[in-house]
């Protein structure tokens, strides 16, 4: 184990111990930042094992930018945006690592225009984990049925809202109660439903076209998350 990896693991342990203390002291906002630090360290450790190629970095940046623009275009319609759809398609074609980065960057970039705040970290976490699960399901396990993707898209949209409800709850100590939890999740039910339905619509109408485009890019430039797909070999030459 090298020094840098040992340092990251030590920082993760310290943040975990700090999280336990903060929870005991009911310092919930500080707890969220500690938890985010643990998540970020986990991401760093994952990507130490497989660095991105130039083509992969450009592709992820491009997909994140497209998702951010789409989110801004649909901003007037509450909870309707193509970000989740793009993340799911990215995971299906390129694997969970690419989808994780696309989800995190999409939240960060779009909030540069829509407004940054503590919620950005939670959105990065929620969309990042959406990318992880979409990659594991549709790239690693090869579940290619559009109906399964639509069902996952609906569930992922609802879960995104539930994760964001956690941000609201921990940001206001008085809300961390049975009544506060019930109120928060009841109030967001309509928005969460709209997010899920929008995901189903985008996947049903556009996922075939987007995934075919991404597959062509993957084939042409040899972009493939080999660790996820379990494949090796040399990279394809640029046509």
C-alpha positions as a Markdown table, in Angstrom:
| # | Residue | x | y | z |
|---|---|---|---|---|
| 1 | Unk | 0.0 | 0.0 | 0.0 |
| 2 | Unk | 1.5 | 3.3 | -1.1 |
| 3 | Unk | 1.6 | 6.5 | 1.1 |
| 4 | Unk | -1.1 | 8.2 | -0.8 |
| 5 | Unk | -3.6 | 5.3 | -0.6 |
| 6 | Unk | -2.8 | 4.9 | 3.1 |
| 7 | Unk | -3.4 | 8.6 | 3.7 |
| 8 | Unk | -6.8 | 8.4 | 1.9 |
| 9 | Unk | -7.8 | 5.4 | 4.0 |
| 10 | Unk | -6.7 | 7.1 | 7.2 |
| 11 | Unk | -8.7 | 10.2 | 6.3 |
| 12 | Unk | -11.8 | 8.0 | 5.6 |
| 13 | Unk | -11.4 | 6.4 | 9.1 |
| 14 | Unk | -11.1 | 9.8 | 10.8 |
| 15 | Unk | -14.1 | 11.1 | 8.9 |
| 16 | Unk | -16.1 | 8.1 | 9.9 |
| 17 | Unk | -15.2 | 8.6 | 13.6 |
| 18 | Unk | -16.0 | 12.3 | 13.2 |
| 19 | Unk | -19.4 | 11.4 | 11.7 |
| 20 | Unk | -20.3 | 9.3 | 14.7 |
| 21 | Unk | -19.4 | 12.2 | 17.0 |
| 22 | Unk | -21.4 | 14.7 | 14.9 |
| 23 | Unk | -24.4 | 12.4 | 14.9 |
| 24 | Unk | -24.3 | 12.1 | 18.7 |
| 25 | Unk | -24.1 | 15.9 | 19.0 |
| 26 | Unk | -27.0 | 16.3 | 16.6 |
| 27 | Unk | -24.8 | 18.5 | 14.3 |
| 28 | Unk | -26.5 | 17.2 | 11.2 |
| 29 | Unk | -25.3 | 19.7 | 8.7 |
| 30 | Unk | -21.7 | 19.1 | 9.6 |
| 31 | Unk | -22.4 | 15.4 | 9.5 |
| 32 | Unk | -23.4 | 15.7 | 5.8 |
| 33 | Unk | -20.1 | 17.2 | 4.9 |
| 34 | Unk | -18.2 | 14.5 | 6.7 |
| 35 | Unk | -20.3 | 11.9 | 4.9 |
| 36 | Unk | -19.6 | 13.6 | 1.6 |
| 37 | Unk | -15.9 | 13.5 | 2.4 |
| 38 | Unk | -16.0 | 9.7 | 2.9 |
| 39 | Unk | -17.9 | 9.4 | -0.4 |
| 40 | Unk | -15.4 | 11.6 | -2.3 |
| 41 | Unk | -12.4 | 9.6 | -0.8 |
| 42 | Unk | -14.1 | 6.4 | -2.0 |
| 43 | Unk | -14.4 | 7.8 | -5.5 |
| 44 | Unk | -10.7 | 8.8 | -5.5 |
| 45 | Unk | -9.7 | 5.2 | -4.4 |
| 46 | Unk | -11.8 | 3.7 | -7.2 |
| 47 | Unk | -10.3 | 5.9 | -9.9 |
| 48 | Unk | -6.7 | 5.2 | -8.7 |
| 49 | Unk | -7.2 | 1.7 | -10.0 |
| 50 | Unk | -8.2 | 2.8 | -13.5 |
| 51 | Unk | -7.4 | 6.2 | -14.8 |
| 52 | Unk | -9.4 | 7.8 | -17.6 |
| 53 | Unk | -8.1 | 8.1 | -21.1 |
| 54 | Unk | -8.3 | 11.4 | -22.9 |
| 55 | Unk | -11.2 | 10.1 | -25.0 |
| 56 | Unk | -13.1 | 9.0 | -22.0 |
| 57 | Unk | -12.5 | 12.3 | -20.2 |
| 58 | Unk | -13.7 | 14.3 | -23.2 |
| 59 | Unk | -16.8 | 12.1 | -23.6 |
| 60 | Unk | -17.7 | 12.4 | -19.9 |
| 61 | Unk | -17.3 | 16.1 | -20.0 |
| 62 | Unk | -19.4 | 16.4 | -23.2 |
| 63 | Unk | -22.2 | 14.2 | -21.7 |
| 64 | Unk | -22.2 | 16.2 | -18.5 |
| 65 | Unk | -22.4 | 19.5 | -20.4 |
| 66 | Unk | -25.3 | 18.1 | -22.5 |
| 67 | Unk | -27.1 | 17.0 | -19.4 |
| 68 | Unk | -26.5 | 20.4 | -17.7 |
| 69 | Unk | -27.9 | 22.3 | -20.8 |
| 70 | Unk | -30.9 | 20.0 | -20.9 |
| 71 | Unk | -31.5 | 20.6 | -17.2 |
| 72 | Unk | -31.4 | 24.4 | -17.7 |
| 73 | Unk | -33.8 | 24.2 | -20.7 |
| 74 | Unk | -36.4 | 22.2 | -18.8 |
| 75 | Unk | -35.9 | 24.2 | -15.6 |
| 76 | Unk | -39.3 | 25.9 | -15.8 |
| 77 | Unk | -41.0 | 22.5 | -15.6 |
| 78 | Unk | -40.5 | 21.2 | -12.0 |
| 79 | Unk | -38.6 | 17.9 | -11.8 |
| 80 | Unk | -38.7 | 17.3 | -15.6 |
| 81 | Unk | -35.1 | 17.2 | -17.0 |
| 82 | Unk | -33.0 | 14.8 | -19.1 |
| 83 | Unk | -30.1 | 14.5 | -16.7 |
| 84 | Unk | -31.2 | 11.1 | -15.2 |
| 85 | Unk | -31.9 | 9.7 | -18.6 |
| 86 | Unk | -28.5 | 10.6 | -19.9 |
| 87 | Unk | -26.8 | 9.1 | -16.8 |
| 88 | Unk | -28.7 | 5.9 | -17.2 |
| 89 | Unk | -27.8 | 5.6 | -20.9 |
| 90 | Unk | -24.2 | 6.3 | -20.0 |
| 91 | Unk | -24.1 | 3.6 | -17.5 |
| 92 | Unk | -25.7 | 1.1 | -19.9 |
| 93 | Unk | -23.1 | 1.7 | -22.6 |
| 94 | Unk | -19.9 | 2.7 | -20.7 |
| 95 | Unk | -20.3 | 1.2 | -17.3 |
| 96 | Unk | -20.7 | 2.5 | -13.8 |
| 97 | Unk | -17.5 | 4.5 | -13.5 |
| 98 | Unk | -18.3 | 6.7 | -16.5 |
| 99 | Unk | -21.9 | 7.1 | -15.3 |
| 100 | Unk | -20.8 | 8.0 | -11.8 |
| 101 | Unk | -18.6 | 10.8 | -13.1 |
| 102 | Unk | -21.2 | 12.0 | -15.5 |
| 103 | Unk | -23.8 | 12.2 | -12.7 |
| 104 | Unk | -21.6 | 14.1 | -10.4 |
| 105 | Unk | -20.3 | 16.5 | -13.0 |
| 106 | Unk | -23.8 | 17.1 | -14.4 |
| 107 | Unk | -25.0 | 18.4 | -11.0 |
| 108 | Unk | -21.9 | 20.5 | -10.4 |
| 109 | Unk | -21.9 | 22.1 | -13.9 |
| 110 | Unk | -25.7 | 22.8 | -14.1 |
| 111 | Unk | -25.7 | 24.4 | -10.6 |
| 112 | Unk | -23.1 | 26.9 | -11.8 |
| 113 | Unk | -26.1 | 28.4 | -13.6 |
| 114 | Unk | -29.0 | 27.3 | -11.5 |
| 115 | Unk | -27.4 | 28.1 | -8.1 |
| 116 | Unk | -24.8 | 26.4 | -6.0 |
| 117 | Unk | -25.3 | 25.5 | -2.4 |
| 118 | Unk | -25.1 | 22.6 | 0.1 |
| 119 | Unk | -27.7 | 20.8 | -2.0 |
| 120 | Unk | -25.2 | 20.4 | -4.8 |
| 121 | Unk | -23.3 | 17.8 | -2.8 |
| 122 | Unk | -26.4 | 15.8 | -2.3 |
| 123 | Unk | -27.4 | 16.1 | -6.0 |
| 124 | Unk | -23.9 | 14.9 | -7.0 |
| 125 | Unk | -24.3 | 12.0 | -4.6 |
| 126 | Unk | -27.8 | 11.1 | -5.8 |
| 127 | Unk | -27.0 | 11.3 | -9.5 |
| 128 | Unk | -23.6 | 9.7 | -9.0 |
| 129 | Unk | -25.2 | 6.7 | -7.3 |
| 130 | Unk | -27.8 | 6.5 | -10.0 |
| 131 | Unk | -25.0 | 6.2 | -12.5 |
| 132 | Unk | -23.4 | 3.4 | -10.4 |
| 133 | Unk | -26.5 | 1.3 | -10.3 |
| 134 | Unk | -27.4 | 1.9 | -13.9 |
| 135 | Unk | -23.9 | 0.7 | -14.9 |
| 136 | Unk | -24.1 | -2.4 | -12.7 |
| 137 | Unk | -27.5 | -3.3 | -14.0 |
| 138 | Unk | -27.3 | -2.6 | -17.7 |
| 139 | Unk | -23.6 | -2.8 | -18.5 |
| 140 | Unk | -22.3 | -5.4 | -16.1 |
| 141 | Unk | -25.4 | -7.6 | -15.8 |
| 142 | Unk | -26.4 | -6.9 | -19.4 |
| 143 | Unk | -30.1 | -6.2 | -18.6 |
| 144 | Unk | -30.9 | -4.5 | -22.0 |
| 145 | Unk | -34.7 | -4.6 | -21.9 |
| 146 | Unk | -36.2 | -1.1 | -22.4 |
| 147 | Unk | -39.0 | -2.0 | -20.0 |
| 148 | Unk | -36.5 | -2.8 | -17.3 |
| 149 | Unk | -34.7 | 0.5 | -17.9 |
| 150 | Unk | -38.0 | 2.4 | -17.8 |
| 151 | Unk | -38.9 | 0.7 | -14.5 |
| 152 | Unk | -35.4 | 1.6 | -13.1 |
| 153 | Unk | -35.8 | 5.1 | -14.4 |
| 154 | Unk | -39.0 | 5.6 | -12.5 |
| 155 | Unk | -37.6 | 4.1 | -9.3 |
| 156 | Unk | -34.4 | 6.1 | -9.7 |
| 157 | Unk | -36.3 | 9.4 | -10.1 |
| 158 | Unk | -38.3 | 8.8 | -6.9 |
| 159 | Unk | -35.2 | 7.8 | -5.0 |
| 160 | Unk | -33.4 | 10.9 | -6.2 |
| 161 | Unk | -36.2 | 12.9 | -4.5 |
| 162 | Unk | -35.9 | 10.9 | -1.3 |
| 163 | Unk | -32.1 | 11.5 | -1.1 |
| 164 | Unk | -32.7 | 15.2 | -1.6 |
| 165 | Unk | -35.3 | 15.1 | 1.2 |
| 166 | Unk | -32.5 | 13.9 | 3.5 |
| 167 | Unk | -30.6 | 17.1 | 2.8 |
| 168 | Unk | -33.7 | 19.1 | 3.9 |
| 169 | Unk | -34.1 | 17.0 | 7.0 |
| 170 | Unk | -30.5 | 17.2 | 8.2 |
| 171 | Unk | -30.3 | 20.9 | 7.4 |
| 172 | Unk | -33.0 | 21.7 | 9.9 |
| 173 | Unk | -32.6 | 19.9 | 13.2 |
| 174 | Unk | -36.3 | 20.3 | 14.1 |
| 175 | Unk | -37.2 | 18.4 | 11.0 |
| 176 | Unk | -35.4 | 15.2 | 12.1 |
| 177 | Unk | -38.4 | 13.7 | 13.7 |
| 178 | Unk | -41.2 | 11.3 | 12.7 |
| 179 | Unk | -43.5 | 14.2 | 11.9 |
| 180 | Unk | -40.8 | 16.1 | 10.0 |
| 181 | Unk | -39.9 | 13.1 | 7.9 |
| 182 | Unk | -43.6 | 12.4 | 7.1 |
| 183 | Unk | -44.1 | 16.0 | 6.1 |
| 184 | Unk | -41.0 | 16.2 | 3.9 |
| 185 | Unk | -41.7 | 13.0 | 2.0 |
| 186 | Unk | -45.4 | 13.8 | 1.6 |
| 187 | Unk | -44.7 | 17.3 | 0.3 |
| 188 | Unk | -42.2 | 16.0 | -2.3 |
| 189 | Unk | -44.3 | 13.1 | -3.5 |
| 190 | Unk | -45.7 | 15.0 | -6.5 |
| 191 | Unk | -42.2 | 16.2 | -7.6 |
| 192 | Unk | -40.7 | 12.8 | -7.1 |
| 193 | Unk | -43.5 | 11.2 | -9.2 |
| 194 | Unk | -42.9 | 13.8 | -12.0 |
| 195 | Unk | -39.2 | 13.0 | -12.0 |
| 196 | Unk | -39.9 | 9.3 | -12.3 |
| 197 | Unk | -42.5 | 9.8 | -15.1 |
| 198 | Unk | -40.1 | 12.1 | -17.0 |
| 199 | Unk | -37.4 | 9.4 | -16.9 |
| 200 | Unk | -39.8 | 6.8 | -18.2 |
| 201 | Unk | -40.8 | 9.1 | -21.1 |
| 202 | Unk | -37.2 | 10.0 | -22.1 |
| 203 | Unk | -36.1 | 6.4 | -21.9 |
| 204 | Unk | -39.0 | 5.1 | -23.9 |
| 205 | Unk | -38.6 | 7.8 | -26.7 |
| 206 | Unk | -34.9 | 8.6 | -26.8 |
| 207 | Unk | -32.8 | 5.8 | -25.2 |
| 208 | Unk | -32.5 | 3.7 | -28.3 |
| 209 | Unk | -31.1 | 6.6 | -30.4 |
| 210 | Unk | -28.8 | 7.8 | -27.6 |
| 211 | Unk | -27.4 | 4.4 | -26.8 |
| 212 | Unk | -26.8 | 3.6 | -30.5 |
| 213 | Unk | -24.8 | 6.8 | -30.8 |
| 214 | Unk | -22.8 | 6.1 | -27.7 |
| 215 | Unk | -22.1 | 2.5 | -28.9 |
| 216 | Unk | -20.7 | 3.8 | -32.1 |
| 217 | Unk | -18.5 | 6.2 | -30.2 |
| 218 | Unk | -17.3 | 3.4 | -28.0 |
| 219 | Unk | -16.5 | 1.2 | -31.0 |
| 220 | Unk | -14.8 | 3.9 | -33.0 |
| 221 | Unk | -12.6 | 5.2 | -30.2 |
| 222 | Unk | -12.2 | 2.0 | -28.2 |
| 223 | Unk | -13.8 | 3.5 | -25.1 |
| 224 | Unk | -14.9 | 0.8 | -22.8 |
| 225 | Unk | -15.0 | 0.3 | -19.1 |
| 226 | Unk | -13.1 | -3.0 | -19.2 |
| 227 | Unk | -13.2 | -3.6 | -15.5 |
| 228 | Unk | -17.0 | -3.5 | -15.5 |
| 229 | Unk | -17.5 | -5.5 | -18.7 |
| 230 | Unk | -14.9 | -8.0 | -17.8 |
| 231 | Unk | -13.0 | -7.6 | -21.1 |
| 232 | Unk | -9.5 | -6.9 | -21.9 |
| 233 | Unk | -7.4 | -6.4 | -25.0 |
| 234 | Unk | -6.0 | -3.5 | -26.8 |
| 235 | Unk | -7.9 | -0.3 | -27.6 |
| 236 | Unk | -9.4 | 0.1 | -31.0 |
| 237 | Unk | -7.7 | 2.4 | -33.5 |
| 238 | Unk | -9.4 | 5.6 | -34.3 |
| 239 | Unk | -11.1 | 5.2 | -37.7 |
